[in-house]
Amino acid sequence: MVLVHEPGGSGTFYYLAAALARRDGYCGLNAVLLGDRITLMDIAITDGLIEVRYLQRDFHEPMTTPPSKMRRLVVVLDNGRLVPIPVPPTGEQIVAGWVTIGHEGNRPMAASSAPVSAQSQRGASPLQANRSPGL
């Protein structure tokens, strides 16, 4: 959900928030600031990732300028908190799932917030080849 805070001045602050369903009701989580006077485009929840797309101004533009710069925020739930993760460059994507590396045994390791490639880059170890090309 998106919360909007209008403290009485000229600002209108947008926050991404979420609540977890519990047996006894819902538990609210921390909120993540999106920005001041933005234009919300869409929100998607896929494989435990929350992605928000919105328009914002460049830092040098006055607040009277309509938002026109597309921004993306990707958030994961980590230990009961919403945590923003780095957005990969254009043409790359975040892949959710499990990773087993080399001889580490049959115990799967939870994938980190960094994208992981199914194929390693030529000459790179699987740990170095941590980005997956866009599909």
ZADOVEX-840236 format. One line per 3 residues: number of its first residue (from 0); for each residue x, y, z of C-alpha. Coordinates in steps of 0.001 Angstrom, whole numbers. Layout:
% ZADOVEX-840236
NUM = X,Y,Z ~ ... .
***
This chain:
% ZADOVEX-840236
0 = 0,0,0 ~ 1035,3586,-488 ~ 627,6061,2348 .
3 = 407,9782,1624 ~ 1467,12313,4268 ~ 487,15966,3875 .
6 = 1989,17744,6892 ~ 448,21129,6065 ~ 3224,22730,4030 .
9 = 3707,22438,291 ~ 4978,18840,432 ~ 3017,15663,-202 .
12 = 5171,12707,850 ~ 4536,9195,-508 ~ 5598,6055,1360 .
15 = 5487,2363,471 ~ 4128,306,3362 ~ 2923,-3245,3936 .
18 = 1183,-5350,6558 ~ 1677,-9031,7293 ~ -1335,-11259,7921 .
21 = -1070,-12961,11330 ~ -3456,-15312,13117 ~ -4706,-12475,15298 .
24 = -4909,-9808,12557 ~ -2435,-7734,10622 ~ 967,-6401,11689 .
27 = 2182,-3187,10055 ~ 5760,-2946,8820 ~ 8122,-13,8384 .
30 = 7409,2440,5579 ~ 9895,3344,2825 ~ 9904,6915,1479 .
33 = 9215,7160,-2261 ~ 9412,10925,-2537 ~ 7729,14330,-2382 .
36 = 4981,15130,-4917 ~ 5643,12109,-7142 ~ 3308,10509,-9679 .
39 = 2684,6847,-8869 ~ 2632,4623,-11969 ~ 2180,1064,-10639 .
42 = 3008,-1463,-7937 ~ 3734,-5153,-8595 ~ 4345,-7990,-6142 .
45 = 6144,-10985,-7670 ~ 8032,-13828,-5973 ~ 8335,-11888,-2711 .
48 = 9606,-8715,-4400 ~ 7647,-5471,-4334 ~ 8370,-3194,-7284 .
51 = 7104,382,-7446 ~ 7381,2526,-10571 ~ 6821,6269,-10259 .
54 = 7696,9589,-11830 ~ 9907,12039,-9952 ~ 11780,15235,-10751 .
57 = 15512,15430,-11299 ~ 17319,16868,-8282 ~ 18087,20140,-10095 .
60 = 14445,20734,-11139 ~ 12123,22981,-9116 ~ 9221,21326,-7289 .
63 = 6806,23222,-9573 ~ 8001,21099,-12524 ~ 5708,18108,-13189 .
66 = 7434,14786,-12398 ~ 8832,13199,-15582 ~ 11817,11019,-14585 .
69 = 10871,7322,-14271 ~ 12120,5710,-11056 ~ 11957,2119,-9854 .
72 = 12112,925,-6286 ~ 12437,-2786,-5479 ~ 11829,-3900,-1903 .
75 = 12111,-7280,-156 ~ 10828,-8437,3205 ~ 13855,-9168,5411 .
78 = 13418,-10159,9067 ~ 10048,-8419,9292 ~ 11222,-5185,7624 .
81 = 10814,-3739,4139 ~ 14328,-3312,2733 ~ 15094,-1566,-588 .
84 = 17553,-3450,-2802 ~ 19667,-2100,-5677 ~ 17796,-1935,-8963 .
87 = 19767,-3673,-11727 ~ 20751,-1704,-14837 ~ 18484,-1727,-17882 .
90 = 18499,-5113,-19590 ~ 19180,-7027,-16373 ~ 16663,-8454,-13969 .
93 = 16292,-9753,-10444 ~ 15714,-13491,-10244 ~ 14171,-15052,-7137 .
96 = 14857,-18646,-6116 ~ 17387,-20963,-4510 ~ 21072,-21360,-5338 .
99 = 23460,-24229,-4651 ~ 27104,-23343,-5237 ~ 29722,-25957,-6105 .
102 = 30561,-28525,-3459 ~ 28747,-26744,-634 ~ 26512,-29768,-219 .
105 = 22909,-30478,-1003 ~ 21637,-27833,1379 ~ 20119,-25007,-709 .
108 = 21055,-21471,232 ~ 18532,-18664,66 ~ 19326,-16336,-2807 .
111 = 20584,-12932,-1749 ~ 19048,-9724,-2971 ~ 21705,-9654,-5709 .
114 = 20610,-11191,-9009 ~ 22201,-14569,-9721 ~ 22918,-15954,-13167 .
117 = 22028,-19536,-14067 ~ 25102,-19550,-16301 ~ 28391,-18104,-15212 .
120 = 30088,-15510,-17346 ~ 33064,-16768,-19329 ~ 36101,-16851,-17055 .
123 = 34158,-15785,-13951 ~ 33328,-17887,-10949 ~ 29624,-18337,-10139 .
126 = 30035,-15840,-7287 ~ 31406,-13188,-9658 ~ 28752,-13804,-12317 .
129 = 25919,-12478,-10214 ~ 23774,-10801,-12842 ~ 21360,-12382,-15241 .
132 = 20859,-10839,-18683 ~ 17320,-9701,-19496 ~ 15097,-12271,-21124 .
***
